[in-house]
C-alpha cells in the first residue's frame, strides 16, 4: 500500500529553472538585470531543445482547471501553536478570498469557521480598504 500523503500530493518533477534575467555583478552584491530572452543556465534539458537564448517557449498546462494549475487567491494562514498535550493547533488556511481589487468588496471563504458536522465553509464579504 502506498504512502497516503505522497499519493495525495502528486506533482510534476522540477527539471530546471527558467529565468527572466541575469545577475549583474557590478557593485557589492550585484543586482538583477532583465534580458530579452529566457535564461536556461539551470535548465539544460530545455536548452538542448530550444538553444541557449530562446525568445519563446512552448508550454502546456497539466490540467484544464485554471484554479488547480494557477491559483490566484489571497490567502491568510495561521501560524499555529502547540497545546498542553504537545499537539499542533492551527497552522492552517484560515481564509481565502478575492480581495477588493476588482472594484467591489470581494468575498472570502472563512475556513476557521467551518462547521465540523457538515464541513460547510462560510463565505463573507472582504473588508473594504
Residue, then its C-alpha position, 0 to 999 in steps of 0.5 A: x500500500x502506498x504512502x497516503x500523503x505522497x499519493x495525495x500530493x502528486x506533482x510534476x518533477x522540477x527539471x530546471x529553472x527558467x529565468x527572466x534575467x541575469x545577475x549583474x555583478x557590478x557593485x557589492x552584491x550585484x543586482x538583477x538585470x532583465x534580458x530579452x530572452x529566457x535564461x536556461x543556465x539551470x535548465x539544460x534539458x530545455x536548452x538542448x531543445x530550444x538553444x541557449x537564448x530562446x525568445x519563446x517557449x512552448x508550454x502546456x498546462x497539466x490540467x484544464x482547471x485554471x484554479x488547480x494549475x494557477x491559483x490566484x487567491x489571497x490567502x491568510x494562514x495561521x501560524x499555529x501553536x502547540x497545546x498542553x498535550x504537545x499537539x499542533x493547533x492551527x497552522x492552517x488556511x484560515x481564509x481565502x478570498x478575492x480581495x477588493x481589487x476588482x472594484x467591489x468588496x470581494x468575498x472570502x471563504x472563512x475556513x476557521x469557521x467551518x462547521x465540523x458536522x457538515x464541513x460547510x465553509x462560510x463565505x463573507x464579504x472582504x473588508x473594504x480598504 
